[in-house]
Amino acid sequence: MSAEPGTVRPGGRTARVRAAVLEAAGDVLAEQGFDGLDLADVARRADVGKTTVYRRWGSVTGLVADLLVDMAEQSLPREETGSALGDLRANAALVRRTLADPRQGALFRAVIAAATCDARTAQALRRFYEVRVAEWAPCVEQGVARGEFPAGTDAEAVVRAVSAPLYYQLLTTGEIPDAPAAERAARAAYAAAVAGVYVT
C-alpha cells in the first residue's frame, strides 16, 4: 500500500526539500491563514519546483497534514520534575510558550480554524494532539504510581485538561495566555485529578 502524499520521510535531498517546503507552508499559515495557502506560492518561497510540491503533497490539506506530523516530531519532550504537580506545570508552561510564540501561535490558530471545515486537516490535527498527549500521559501515570492521584485516573484526560483552558482563552478572546493562566490551568487539573474527577 502506498503512503499518503507527504507522509514519507526519507533522508538526503528529499528531507531538505521537505524541510524547506514545510517551513514555507508554516510561514504562509502564520502570515495569511489557511485561505492564503497556495502550493505554487509555497514552492516559490521554498525555492522548490512547483511540480515537486504538487507530486509529493497533492493538495493544500496534504501539505497541512504533513506540517502537523513534522510539528509533532519537533515538539519538545516532556519534562519530569519528580512530582505530578510540577510535571503538569511544566506542560502548561510549554503550551503557553507555544501559543505565545508569534509564529507558532498564529500557525495553530490557522490550522485549528481550517480543521473546522476540512476533514483531512481535522484528522491531522487530532493525530497531532494524540501524539502530544501520549507524550505527557506518563507524568500522570507516574503520579498514580506515587500515590498522588487515585488509581484509575485517566492520564490523557488530565493532560488535556491542562491545555484546554489555555486554548479556550486564545480562541475565544484572542488573548495569549500568560504565566499565571498557565499556573491556574495546571493547578486546576491537578486538584481535579486528586479529587478523583478523572477516575474512569
Contacts in CASP RR format, 6 or more apart in sequence:
PFRMAT RR
TARGET T0000
AUTHOR 0000-0000-0000
METHOD contacts of the structure
MODEL  1
MSAEPGTVRPGGRTARVRAAVLEAAGDVLAEQGFDGLDLADVARRADVGK
TTVYRRWGSVTGLVADLLVDMAEQSLPREETGSALGDLRANAALVRRTLA
DPRQGALFRAVIAAATCDARTAQALRRFYEVRVAEWAPCVEQGVARGEFP
AGTDAEAVVRAVSAPLYYQLLTTGEIPDAPAAERAARAAYAAAVAGVYVT
4 62 0 8 1.000
4 65 0 8 1.000
5 56 0 8 1.000
5 57 0 8 1.000
5 58 0 8 1.000
5 59 0 8 1.000
5 62 0 8 1.000
5 66 0 8 1.000
6 18 0 8 1.000
6 56 0 8 1.000
6 57 0 8 1.000
6 62 0 8 1.000
6 63 0 8 1.000
6 65 0 8 1.000
6 66 0 8 1.000
6 69 0 8 1.000
7 65 0 8 1.000
7 66 0 8 1.000
7 69 0 8 1.000
9 15 0 8 1.000
9 18 0 8 1.000
17 46 0 8 1.000
17 48 0 8 1.000
17 52 0 8 1.000
17 56 0 8 1.000
18 56 0 8 1.000
18 66 0 8 1.000
18 70 0 8 1.000
20 46 0 8 1.000
20 47 0 8 1.000
20 48 0 8 1.000
21 42 0 8 1.000
21 43 0 8 1.000
21 46 0 8 1.000
21 48 0 8 1.000
21 53 0 8 1.000
21 56 0 8 1.000
21 57 0 8 1.000
21 63 0 8 1.000
22 63 0 8 1.000
22 66 0 8 1.000
22 67 0 8 1.000
22 70 0 8 1.000
23 46 0 8 1.000
24 42 0 8 1.000
24 43 0 8 1.000
24 45 0 8 1.000
24 46 0 8 1.000
25 37 0 8 1.000
25 42 0 8 1.000
25 63 0 8 1.000
25 64 0 8 1.000
25 67 0 8 1.000
26 67 0 8 1.000
26 103 0 8 1.000
26 107 0 8 1.000
27 45 0 8 1.000
27 103 0 8 1.000
28 36 0 8 1.000
28 37 0 8 1.000
28 38 0 8 1.000
28 41 0 8 1.000
28 42 0 8 1.000
28 45 0 8 1.000
29 37 0 8 1.000
29 64 0 8 1.000
29 67 0 8 1.000
29 106 0 8 1.000
29 107 0 8 1.000
29 110 0 8 1.000
29 111 0 8 1.000
30 102 0 8 1.000
30 103 0 8 1.000
30 104 0 8 1.000
30 105 0 8 1.000
30 106 0 8 1.000
30 107 0 8 1.000
30 110 0 8 1.000
31 106 0 8 1.000
33 106 0 8 1.000
33 110 0 8 1.000
33 113 0 8 1.000
33 114 0 8 1.000
34 60 0 8 1.000
34 64 0 8 1.000
34 110 0 8 1.000
34 111 0 8 1.000
34 113 0 8 1.000
34 114 0 8 1.000
34 118 0 8 1.000
34 121 0 8 1.000
37 60 0 8 1.000
37 63 0 8 1.000
37 64 0 8 1.000
38 60 0 8 1.000
39 50 0 8 1.000
39 53 0 8 1.000
39 54 0 8 1.000
39 57 0 8 1.000
39 58 0 8 1.000
39 59 0 8 1.000
39 60 0 8 1.000
39 63 0 8 1.000
40 50 0 8 1.000
40 53 0 8 1.000
42 53 0 8 1.000
42 63 0 8 1.000
43 49 0 8 1.000
43 50 0 8 1.000
43 52 0 8 1.000
43 53 0 8 1.000
44 50 0 8 1.000
46 53 0 8 1.000
53 63 0 8 1.000
57 63 0 8 1.000
57 66 0 8 1.000
61 118 0 8 1.000
61 120 0 8 1.000
61 121 0 8 1.000
61 124 0 8 1.000
62 120 0 8 1.000
62 124 0 8 1.000
64 111 0 8 1.000
64 114 0 8 1.000
64 120 0 8 1.000
64 121 0 8 1.000
64 124 0 8 1.000
65 120 0 8 1.000
65 121 0 8 1.000
65 123 0 8 1.000
65 124 0 8 1.000
67 111 0 8 1.000
68 111 0 8 1.000
68 124 0 8 1.000
68 125 0 8 1.000
68 127 0 8 1.000
68 128 0 8 1.000
69 124 0 8 1.000
69 127 0 8 1.000
69 128 0 8 1.000
71 128 0 8 1.000
72 127 0 8 1.000
72 128 0 8 1.000
72 131 0 8 1.000
72 132 0 8 1.000
75 131 0 8 1.000
75 132 0 8 1.000
75 135 0 8 1.000
76 94 0 8 1.000
77 135 0 8 1.000
78 87 0 8 1.000
78 90 0 8 1.000
78 91 0 8 1.000
78 135 0 8 1.000
78 136 0 8 1.000
78 138 0 8 1.000
78 139 0 8 1.000
79 87 0 8 1.000
79 90 0 8 1.000
79 91 0 8 1.000
79 94 0 8 1.000
80 87 0 8 1.000
80 139 0 8 1.000
80 142 0 8 1.000
81 87 0 8 1.000
81 89 0 8 1.000
81 90 0 8 1.000
82 142 0 8 1.000
83 148 0 8 1.000
84 139 0 8 1.000
84 140 0 8 1.000
84 142 0 8 1.000
84 143 0 8 1.000
84 146 0 8 1.000
84 148 0 8 1.000
84 149 0 8 1.000
84 190 0 8 1.000
84 193 0 8 1.000
85 148 0 8 1.000
85 186 0 8 1.000
85 187 0 8 1.000
85 190 0 8 1.000
86 186 0 8 1.000
87 136 0 8 1.000
87 139 0 8 1.000
87 140 0 8 1.000
87 142 0 8 1.000
88 139 0 8 1.000
88 140 0 8 1.000
88 158 0 8 1.000
88 159 0 8 1.000
88 162 0 8 1.000
88 186 0 8 1.000
88 189 0 8 1.000
88 190 0 8 1.000
89 182 0 8 1.000
89 183 0 8 1.000
89 186 0 8 1.000
89 187 0 8 1.000
91 136 0 8 1.000
91 139 0 8 1.000
91 159 0 8 1.000
91 162 0 8 1.000
91 163 0 8 1.000
91 186 0 8 1.000
92 162 0 8 1.000
92 163 0 8 1.000
92 166 0 8 1.000
92 182 0 8 1.000
92 183 0 8 1.000
92 185 0 8 1.000
92 186 0 8 1.000
93 179 0 8 1.000
93 182 0 8 1.000
95 162 0 8 1.000
95 163 0 8 1.000
95 166 0 8 1.000
95 167 0 8 1.000
95 177 0 8 1.000
95 182 0 8 1.000
96 166 0 8 1.000
96 176 0 8 1.000
96 177 0 8 1.000
96 178 0 8 1.000
96 179 0 8 1.000
96 181 0 8 1.000
96 182 0 8 1.000
98 104 0 8 1.000
98 105 0 8 1.000
98 108 0 8 1.000
99 105 0 8 1.000
99 108 0 8 1.000
99 166 0 8 1.000
99 167 0 8 1.000
99 170 0 8 1.000
99 176 0 8 1.000
99 177 0 8 1.000
100 176 0 8 1.000
100 177 0 8 1.000
105 170 0 8 1.000
105 176 0 8 1.000
109 170 0 8 1.000
109 171 0 8 1.000
111 121 0 8 1.000
111 125 0 8 1.000
112 125 0 8 1.000
112 167 0 8 1.000
112 171 0 8 1.000
114 121 0 8 1.000
115 121 0 8 1.000
115 122 0 8 1.000
115 124 0 8 1.000
115 125 0 8 1.000
116 122 0 8 1.000
129 160 0 8 1.000
133 156 0 8 1.000
133 159 0 8 1.000
133 160 0 8 1.000
134 156 0 8 1.000
136 159 0 8 1.000
137 155 0 8 1.000
137 156 0 8 1.000
137 159 0 8 1.000
138 155 0 8 1.000
139 155 0 8 1.000
139 159 0 8 1.000
140 149 0 8 1.000
140 153 0 8 1.000
140 155 0 8 1.000
140 156 0 8 1.000
140 158 0 8 1.000
140 159 0 8 1.000
140 193 0 8 1.000
141 155 0 8 1.000
143 149 0 8 1.000
144 150 0 8 1.000
144 151 0 8 1.000
144 152 0 8 1.000
144 153 0 8 1.000
144 155 0 8 1.000
148 194 0 8 1.000
149 158 0 8 1.000
149 193 0 8 1.000
149 194 0 8 1.000
149 196 0 8 1.000
149 198 0 8 1.000
150 194 0 8 1.000
150 196 0 8 1.000
150 199 0 8 1.000
151 199 0 8 1.000
152 199 0 8 1.000
152 200 0 8 1.000
153 193 0 8 1.000
153 196 0 8 1.000
153 198 0 8 1.000
153 199 0 8 1.000
153 200 0 8 1.000
154 198 0 8 1.000
154 199 0 8 1.000
154 200 0 8 1.000
157 198 0 8 1.000
157 200 0 8 1.000
158 189 0 8 1.000
158 192 0 8 1.000
158 193 0 8 1.000
158 198 0 8 1.000
161 185 0 8 1.000
161 188 0 8 1.000
161 189 0 8 1.000
161 192 0 8 1.000
161 193 0 8 1.000
161 198 0 8 1.000
162 185 0 8 1.000
162 186 0 8 1.000
162 189 0 8 1.000
163 185 0 8 1.000
164 185 0 8 1.000
165 177 0 8 1.000
165 181 0 8 1.000
165 184 0 8 1.000
165 185 0 8 1.000
165 188 0 8 1.000
166 177 0 8 1.000
166 181 0 8 1.000
166 182 0 8 1.000
166 185 0 8 1.000
169 175 0 8 1.000
169 177 0 8 1.000
169 181 0 8 1.000
170 176 0 8 1.000
170 177 0 8 1.000
177 185 0 8 1.000
192 198 0 8 1.000
END
